[in-house]
Amino acid sequence: MAGVELSATVARVIVATRENARLRITGRGEAGLAEGAVVGGLVVDRESVAAALTTAYGAAERGQRSERSIVAIDGDDVRTYHLSTSFERESSSAPVAANEISRATREAATVTAKTAAANAEDDPALRGVPTARLHEDVASLSLDGRHLATLVGQRGGLVEVWSDVSVAPLVLSGAAMGVLETARHRGAIVPGAYALGRLLTESGVLDAGVLRLGADVTSLAVLREGRVVATRTFGLGRIAIASRPDRLESDARVWADCVVASLHTLDGLPPARWLFVGVPDSLSALPRALGDAVSGVRGGAVDVAPLSVGIASRAYSDVTLRAEDLVAVGAAAIASGIFAS
């Protein structure tokens, strides 16, 4: 299977196979995109992006065609809703059976799909805009508040299913699916921020903010208690900030304030640990400003550090990877189904 990232400057493909509970990466490819070909996650120039994607696939697949792809995109109006559904068991003293979990996850999927649709209708940015459900997944299960790897055989009274449902404007998702089909592949779409965040939670990162500075957008995920609890994207990226080197310090503070402001609906304080990717040395003022801004909210020290490939322990690679590849790695992991095991 393949994980694909479409950003404003590059089409990136990671090809991988599932080996038990880990992902083995066997190929990597990328191709540059013309200016304006992808803007804010929206494919504008379908033909040129499809050509670049075909080149990236060719380098990553090495003659062996991938069976399924998931494309990661980030845009202002891409949403992921993190919802929980609770079920009272008939007998708290009886061990949980596998069919109980199957029934609970099916019922939770129905409830969360309806809730996500209602939330999208109430969202001012999406109101009146045709949307498509991109991705839905069970993030975790708990029994009487205990998050466990499996509930089967455990005893308790309340099963809680945590689900993630992603939606996006139809024009955005349709354009991404169209370019995938033009490149003669098939698959689905997932928000890039969610794909990266989920990869890290499944690799043991319990509590952190994960921030990616793209060419034209900034995207982030908040991880708490081993789950992705929030994702955000806003339209300020590396190109705009780098174009004003004489105002870097003040622009960095504005950018950091945007990060903090994007989390205004998050319950509790922002994380004390932040991992970032896509920030060149010339823009090191950005993570410094982020640390200052988050510290001001939390009232204490904040750890801000670059994201390293080694943190993503659910994956290992036969090829050299960079931190920038981890969004596509996360998409490939979702395509493989290893997070459902």
C-alpha positions in Angstrom: 0.0 0.0 0.0 1.0 3.6 -0.4 0.8 6.8 1.6 0.6 10.0 -0.5 1.1 13.5 0.6 0.0 16.4 -1.6 1.3 19.8 -0.5 1.9 23.1 -2.2 5.4 22.2 -3.4 5.7 18.4 -3.6 3.9 15.2 -4.2 5.4 12.5 -1.9 4.8 8.8 -2.0 5.7 6.1 0.6 5.2 2.5 -0.3 5.0 0.0 2.5 3.9 -3.5 3.6 2.4 -4.6 6.8 4.4 -7.0 8.9 2.4 -8.0 12.0 1.9 -4.8 14.0 4.5 -2.8 12.3 4.9 -1.1 8.9 7.9 -1.9 6.7 8.7 0.9 4.3 10.1 -0.4 1.0 10.1 2.7 -1.2 10.0 6.4 -1.3 9.5 8.9 -4.1 8.7 12.5 -4.6 8.3 15.1 -7.4 8.1 18.8 -7.2 4.9 20.7 -8.1 4.5 23.9 -10.1 3.6 27.0 -8.2 -0.2 27.2 -7.7 -0.8 23.6 -8.7 -2.0 22.8 -5.1 -3.2 25.6 -2.9 -4.4 25.0 0.6 -4.9 21.3 0.0 -6.9 22.0 -3.2 -5.6 20.5 -6.4 -5.9 23.3 -9.0 -3.9 21.9 -11.9 -5.0 18.3 -12.1 -2.9 17.3 -15.1 0.5 18.6 -13.8 -0.2 17.2 -10.3 -1.1 13.8 -11.7 2.1 13.7 -13.8 4.2 14.5 -10.7 2.3 11.9 -8.7 3.0 9.3 -11.4 6.7 10.1 -11.2 6.7 9.8 -7.4 4.8 6.5 -7.6 7.3 5.2 -10.1 10.3 6.0 -7.8 8.6 4.5 -4.8 7.0 1.4 -6.2 10.0 0.1 -8.1 8.0 -1.9 -10.5 5.7 -3.4 -7.9 2.3 -1.7 -8.0 0.7 -0.8 -4.7 -2.8 -2.2 -4.1 -4.3 0.7 -2.1 -3.4 4.4 -1.4 -4.4 7.0 1.1 -3.8 10.6 0.2 -3.0 13.1 3.0 -4.1 16.7 2.5 -4.4 19.7 4.8 -6.6 22.7 4.4 -8.4 25.4 6.4 -11.7 23.7 6.0 -10.7 20.1 6.6 -12.2 18.9 9.9 -11.6 15.9 12.2 -14.2 15.3 14.9 -13.1 13.3 18.0 -16.2 11.7 19.5 -17.0 9.2 22.2 -20.0 6.8 22.5 -20.8 5.0 25.8 -22.6 1.7 26.3 -23.8 0.2 29.6 -23.2 -3.6 29.8 -25.9 -5.9 31.0 -23.6 -7.5 33.6 -20.4 -5.8 34.8 -19.2 -9.0 36.4 -19.2 -11.0 33.1 -16.1 -10.9 30.9 -16.4 -8.8 27.8 -16.9 -10.9 24.7 -15.5 -10.2 21.2 -19.1 -9.9 19.7 -19.9 -7.2 22.3 -17.0 -5.1 21.0 -18.0 -5.6 17.4 -21.5 -4.5 18.2 -20.4 -1.5 20.2 -18.0 -0.3 17.4 -20.7 -0.7 14.7 -23.3 1.2 16.8 -20.7 3.9 17.6 -19.9 4.3 13.9 -23.5 5.0 13.1 -23.8 7.5 16.0 -20.6 9.3 15.2 -21.3 9.6 11.5 -24.6 11.4 12.3 -22.9 13.6 14.9 -20.1 14.6 12.5 -22.6 15.5 9.8 -24.5 17.7 12.3 -21.3 19.4 13.5 -20.3 20.1 9.9 -23.7 21.7 9.2 -23.2 23.9 12.3 -19.6 24.9 11.4 -19.7 28.5 10.0 -17.0 27.7 7.4 -18.8 24.6 6.1 -22.4 25.8 6.5 -24.1 25.4 3.1 -21.0 23.8 1.6 -21.3 20.2 0.2 -19.0 18.0 2.2 -17.7 14.4 2.0 -16.7 12.1 4.9 -13.0 11.3 4.3 -12.1 8.9 7.0 -13.5 7.3 10.1 -11.7 5.1 12.6 -11.9 3.7 16.2 -9.2 5.5 18.0 -9.4 3.7 21.3 -11.7 1.7 23.7 -12.1 2.0 27.4 -13.8 0.1 30.1 -14.9 2.0 33.2 -12.4 4.7 32.2 -9.5 2.4 31.7 -7.9 2.6 28.2 -6.8 -0.9 27.4 -5.2 -2.6 24.3 -8.2 -5.0 24.3 -11.4 -5.2 26.3 -12.0 -8.9 25.5 -12.0 -10.9 28.8 -12.0 -7.8 31.0 -14.8 -7.1 33.5 -16.6 -3.8 33.9 -19.8 -1.9 33.4 -19.3 0.9 30.9 -17.7 0.5 27.5 -16.6 3.7 25.8 -15.7 3.9 22.1 -13.6 6.9 21.0 -14.0 7.5 17.2 -12.4 9.9 14.8 -14.4 11.2 11.8 -12.9 13.5 9.1 -14.8 15.6 6.7 -13.9 18.1 4.0 -15.5 20.2 1.3 -16.5 18.1 -1.6 -14.5 20.2 -4.0 -11.4 19.5 -2.0 -11.9 15.8 -1.6 -13.1 15.4 -5.2 -10.0 17.1 -6.6 -7.7 14.9 -4.6 -9.5 11.7 -5.6 -9.6 12.9 -9.2 -5.8 13.4 -9.4 -5.3 9.9 -7.8 -7.5 8.3 -10.4 -5.7 10.2 -13.2 -2.4 8.8 -11.9 -4.1 5.3 -12.2 -4.4 4.5 -8.5 -7.3 4.1 -6.1 -7.8 4.8 -2.5 -9.1 7.3 0.0 -8.2 10.6 1.7 -7.2 11.5 5.3 -6.1 14.8 6.8 -2.3 15.1 7.0 -2.3 16.4 10.5 -4.4 13.4 11.7 -2.2 10.9 9.8 0.9 12.3 11.5 -0.7 12.5 14.9 -2.1 9.0 14.7 1.3 7.6 13.7 2.9 9.1 16.8 0.2 8.1 19.2 0.4 4.5 18.0 4.2 4.8 18.4 3.8 5.6 22.1 3.7 9.4 22.2 1.1 10.0 24.9 0.9 13.8 25.3 2.3 16.4 22.9 1.6 19.0 20.2 2.8 18.0 16.7 3.2 20.9 14.4 4.1 20.8 10.7 5.1 24.0 8.8 4.1 23.6 5.2 4.8 25.8 2.2 1.4 27.6 2.5 -0.3 26.2 5.6 0.5 25.3 9.2 -1.1 22.1 10.5 -1.0 20.7 14.0 -2.4 17.8 16.0 -2.8 17.6 19.8 -2.1 14.3 21.4 -3.5 13.5 24.9 -3.5 10.2 26.8 -2.4 8.4 23.6 -5.2 9.7 21.4 -5.4 12.5 18.8 -7.8 14.9 20.5 -7.6 17.9 18.1 -6.3 18.8 14.6 -6.1 22.3 13.2 -4.8 24.0 9.9 -4.5 27.6 9.1 -3.3 29.4 6.0 0.1 30.7 7.0 3.1 28.8 5.8 6.8 28.8 5.2 6.9 30.8 1.9 5.0 33.8 3.3 7.1 34.0 6.5 10.4 33.5 4.7 9.6 36.3 2.2 10.0 38.9 5.0 13.3 38.1 6.7 13.6 41.7 8.1 10.4 41.1 10.1 11.0 37.5 11.1 10.9 38.0 14.8 7.5 39.9 14.8 6.1 37.5 12.2 7.1 34.5 14.4 5.2 35.9 17.3 2.1 36.4 15.1 2.4 32.9 13.8 2.8 31.5 17.3 -0.2 33.4 18.4 -2.1 31.8 15.5 -1.1 28.4 16.7 -2.4 29.1 20.2 -5.5 30.8 19.0 -6.4 27.8 16.8 -6.7 25.7 20.0 -9.2 28.0 21.7 -11.9 25.2 21.7 -9.5 22.6 23.2 -10.4 21.6 26.7 -7.6 22.2 29.2 -4.2 23.7 28.5 -2.1 23.3 25.4 0.6 20.6 25.7 3.9 21.2 27.5 5.7 19.3 24.8 5.8 20.2 21.1 7.4 18.5 18.2 7.8 20.3 14.9 8.7 19.5 11.3 9.3 21.5 8.2 11.0 24.5 9.9 14.4 25.3 8.3 17.2 26.7 10.4 16.6 30.1 8.9 13.2 30.2 10.6 14.3 29.0 14.0 12.5 32.0 15.5 9.2 30.2 14.9 9.7 27.3 17.5 11.2 29.8 19.9 8.2 32.0 19.6 5.9 29.0 20.0 7.6 28.0 23.2 7.2 31.6 24.6 3.5 31.7 23.5 2.5 28.3 25.0 4.6 29.0 28.1 2.6 32.2 28.6 -0.7 30.3 28.5 0.5 27.4 30.7 2.5 29.5 33.1 5.5 27.1 33.0 8.3 25.7 30.9 7.6 24.2 27.5 9.7 21.8 25.6 9.9 22.5 21.8 12.0 20.2 19.7 12.3 18.9 16.1 10.4 15.7 15.2 12.8 12.8 14.5 12.1 9.8 12.3 13.0 7.5 15.2 10.0 8.6 17.2 7.7 6.8 14.8 8.5 3.3 16.1 5.5 1.6 14.5 7.4 1.9 11.2 10.8 0.8 10.0 12.4 1.5 6.7 14.6 -0.1 4.0 15.2 3.4 2.6 16.4 6.6 4.1 13.6 8.7 5.5 13.3 12.3 6.6 11.0 13.8 9.2 9.1 15.4 6.3 8.1 12.0 5.1 6.2 11.0 8.2 2.9 12.4 7.0 3.0 10.0 4.1 4.2 7.2 6.4 1.2 7.9 8.6 -1.1 7.7 5.6 0.5 4.4 4.5 0.0 3.0 8.1 -3.7 3.9 8.0 -4.0 2.3 4.6 -2.4 -0.9 5.9 -4.8 -1.2 8.8 -2.2 -1.8 11.5 -3.8 0.7 13.9 -6.9 -1.4 14.0 -5.0 -4.4 15.3 
